[in-house]
Amino acid sequence: MPTGVELANNLPTTPRLIKTHLPVQLVPKSFWEQNCKVVYVARNAKDNAVSYFHFERMVQILPEPGDWNSYLQMFMDGKKVFGPWYDHVCGYWEKKQTYSNLHYMFFEDMVENTDREVERLCSFLGLSTPTDEREKITKNTHFDAMKQNKMTNYSTLPVMDFSISPFMRKGKVGDWKNHFTVAQNEQFDEHYKQRMQNTSLQFRTEI
């Protein structure tokens, strides 16, 4: 479920990196008060739902997600950990309008052009990264490279059953088309339109 937040403490004497999936309203106020740099990564709702479904299937400490149809309805109803996808992505999008130290990234953009997004991230963080170093970062953060890396693929965690699904499964934009029926897609589109009608936030479901 690649929708998450990176919170970086700006204090030079105690640099810290905190990763969380908390919705914006539950992030401690101190982060905003101390003007911490925040990097938020969001993924389109359809691919997010599919990814989340397979994640819950393979993580043994989570409740059994059930069949895809019932799971999709639960996703639409927001009955998942951390609340509705709509509230999560829109919450940080609205925060970005008044908090300049928030960098909003889209999974689809990273898949389309990783090097460009790495460069934008370095600029946001104020890093003068040499070209060769950026190229190395880009190479090692490609999905296929991370899928083979035991430091990132979670293959060493016993609570994840890779016989059901790998933690890093496909990393594609548009895999939802292999799961949604025509009826499910029509229902989802109508629900999505209602929930996202009051925001300027837009996602791509294919590239």
C-alpha positions as CSV (number, residue, x, y, z in Angstrom):
1,M,0.0,0.0,0.0
2,P,2.4,2.8,-1.2
3,T,0.6,5.7,0.5
4,G,2.6,7.0,3.4
5,V,4.6,9.8,5.0
6,E,8.2,10.5,5.8
7,L,8.7,13.0,8.6
8,A,12.2,14.5,8.9
9,N,13.4,16.4,12.0
10,N,15.2,19.5,10.9
11,L,17.4,19.9,14.0
12,P,21.0,19.6,12.7
13,T,22.3,18.1,16.0
14,T,19.7,15.3,16.0
15,P,18.7,14.3,12.5
16,R,15.9,11.8,12.5
17,L,13.7,10.1,9.9
18,I,10.3,8.8,10.9
19,K,8.1,6.7,8.6
20,T,4.4,6.5,9.3
21,H,1.0,5.8,7.7
22,L,-0.9,8.1,10.2
23,P,-3.5,10.4,8.7
24,V,-2.6,14.1,8.9
25,Q,-4.9,14.8,11.9
26,L,-3.0,12.3,14.0
27,V,0.5,13.5,13.3
28,P,1.9,15.2,16.5
29,K,1.5,19.0,16.4
30,S,5.2,19.3,17.2
31,F,6.1,18.3,13.6
32,W,4.2,21.2,12.2
33,E,5.4,23.6,14.9
34,Q,9.0,22.7,14.4
35,N,8.6,23.1,10.6
36,C,9.8,19.6,9.9
37,K,10.1,18.5,6.3
38,V,7.4,16.1,5.3
39,V,7.4,13.8,2.2
40,Y,4.0,12.3,1.4
41,V,3.6,9.5,-1.2
42,A,0.2,8.7,-2.6
43,R,-1.1,6.2,-5.1
44,N,-4.3,6.1,-7.1
45,A,-7.2,4.6,-5.2
46,K,-7.8,1.6,-7.6
47,D,-4.2,0.3,-7.6
48,N,-4.0,1.1,-3.9
49,A,-7.0,-1.1,-3.1
50,V,-5.6,-4.0,-5.1
51,S,-2.2,-3.6,-3.4
52,Y,-3.8,-3.4,0.0
53,F,-5.9,-6.5,-0.7
54,H,-2.8,-8.7,-1.5
55,F,-0.9,-7.2,1.4
56,E,-3.6,-8.3,3.8
57,R,-3.7,-11.7,2.2
58,M,0.0,-12.4,2.9
59,V,0.5,-10.7,6.3
60,Q,-0.4,-13.3,8.9
61,I,-1.0,-11.0,11.8
62,L,-3.8,-9.2,9.9
63,P,-7.5,-10.4,9.7
64,E,-8.3,-12.5,6.6
65,P,-9.4,-9.9,3.9
66,G,-12.1,-12.2,2.4
67,D,-12.9,-12.2,-1.2
68,W,-12.0,-9.3,-3.5
69,N,-15.6,-8.1,-4.0
70,S,-16.3,-7.7,-0.3
71,Y,-12.9,-6.3,0.3
72,L,-13.4,-3.6,-2.3
73,Q,-16.6,-2.6,-0.6
74,M,-14.8,-2.3,2.7
75,F,-12.2,-0.2,1.1
76,M,-14.8,2.2,-0.4
77,D,-16.5,2.4,3.0
78,G,-13.2,3.3,4.7
79,K,-13.3,0.3,7.0
80,K,-9.6,-0.2,6.9
81,V,-6.6,0.6,9.2
82,F,-5.8,4.3,9.1
83,G,-9.3,5.2,7.8
84,P,-10.6,6.0,4.3
85,W,-8.1,6.4,1.5
86,Y,-10.0,9.6,0.4
87,D,-9.6,11.3,3.8
88,H,-5.9,10.3,4.0
89,V,-4.8,11.6,0.6
90,C,-6.9,14.7,0.7
91,G,-5.9,15.5,4.3
92,Y,-2.2,15.9,3.3
93,W,-3.1,17.6,0.1
94,E,-5.0,20.3,1.9
95,K,-2.2,20.6,4.5
96,K,0.2,21.2,1.7
97,Q,-1.7,24.3,0.7
98,T,-0.8,26.1,3.9
99,Y,2.4,24.2,5.0
100,S,5.2,24.8,2.5
101,N,7.5,22.1,3.9
102,L,5.3,19.3,2.6
103,H,6.4,17.5,-0.6
104,Y,3.5,15.6,-2.1
105,M,4.7,12.8,-4.4
106,F,2.7,10.5,-6.7
107,F,3.5,6.8,-7.1
108,E,2.5,7.1,-10.8
109,D,5.0,9.9,-11.4
110,M,7.8,7.8,-9.8
111,V,7.1,4.9,-12.0
112,E,6.9,7.1,-15.1
113,N,10.2,8.9,-14.4
114,T,12.1,7.9,-11.3
115,D,15.1,10.2,-12.0
116,R,12.9,13.2,-12.4
117,E,11.2,12.6,-9.1
118,V,14.5,11.9,-7.3
119,E,15.8,15.2,-8.6
120,R,12.7,17.0,-7.3
121,L,13.0,15.3,-3.9
122,C,16.6,16.4,-3.6
123,S,15.6,19.9,-4.5
124,F,12.9,19.9,-1.8
125,L,15.4,18.6,0.8
126,G,18.0,21.2,-0.2
127,L,20.5,18.6,-1.3
128,S,23.1,19.4,-3.9
129,T,23.4,15.8,-5.1
130,P,26.0,15.0,-7.8
131,T,24.6,13.5,-11.0
132,D,26.3,10.1,-10.5
133,E,24.9,9.8,-7.0
134,R,21.4,10.6,-8.2
135,E,21.8,8.0,-10.9
136,K,22.8,5.4,-8.2
137,I,19.8,6.4,-6.1
138,T,17.5,6.0,-9.1
139,K,18.9,2.6,-10.0
140,N,18.5,1.2,-6.5
141,T,15.0,2.6,-6.0
142,H,13.5,1.1,-9.1
143,F,10.9,-1.5,-8.2
144,D,12.7,-4.5,-9.6
145,A,15.9,-3.6,-7.7
146,M,14.0,-3.2,-4.5
147,K,12.1,-6.4,-5.0
148,Q,15.4,-8.3,-5.1
149,N,16.9,-6.5,-2.1
150,K,16.4,-8.2,1.2
151,M,16.7,-4.9,3.0
152,T,13.6,-3.6,1.2
153,N,11.5,-6.7,0.2
154,Y,10.6,-7.8,3.7
155,S,11.4,-11.4,2.8
156,T,13.1,-12.0,6.1
157,L,10.0,-11.2,8.2
158,P,8.3,-14.5,9.3
159,V,4.8,-12.8,9.6
160,M,4.7,-12.4,5.8
161,D,3.8,-15.4,3.8
162,F,5.5,-15.1,0.4
163,S,3.8,-18.4,-0.7
164,I,0.6,-16.3,-0.9
165,S,2.0,-13.1,-2.4
166,P,5.4,-11.3,-2.3
167,F,5.4,-8.0,-0.3
168,M,6.6,-6.2,-3.4
169,R,4.2,-7.7,-5.9
170,K,4.2,-5.9,-9.3
171,G,4.7,-2.1,-8.8
172,K,2.7,-1.3,-11.9
173,V,0.3,1.5,-12.7
174,G,-3.0,0.1,-13.9
175,D,-2.9,-3.4,-12.4
176,W,-6.4,-2.7,-11.1
177,K,-7.7,-3.6,-14.6
178,N,-6.8,-7.2,-13.8
179,H,-9.1,-7.2,-10.7
180,F,-12.0,-4.9,-11.2
181,T,-15.1,-6.2,-13.1
182,V,-17.0,-3.7,-15.3
183,A,-19.7,-3.4,-12.6
184,Q,-17.2,-2.9,-9.8
185,N,-15.4,-0.2,-11.9
186,E,-18.6,1.7,-12.6
187,Q,-19.6,1.5,-8.9
188,F,-16.2,2.6,-7.8
189,D,-16.0,5.5,-10.3
190,E,-19.3,6.9,-9.1
191,H,-18.3,6.6,-5.4
192,Y,-14.9,8.2,-6.2
193,K,-16.6,11.1,-8.0
194,Q,-18.7,11.8,-4.9
195,R,-15.9,11.6,-2.4
196,M,-13.4,13.7,-4.4
197,Q,-15.7,16.4,-5.8
198,N,-14.5,19.0,-3.3
199,T,-10.8,18.7,-3.9
200,S,-8.3,19.8,-6.6
201,L,-6.3,16.6,-6.0
202,Q,-6.1,14.4,-9.2
203,F,-4.7,11.0,-9.8
204,R,-3.8,9.0,-12.8
205,T,-5.0,5.4,-13.0
206,E,-2.8,4.6,-16.0
207,I,0.3,6.0,-17.7
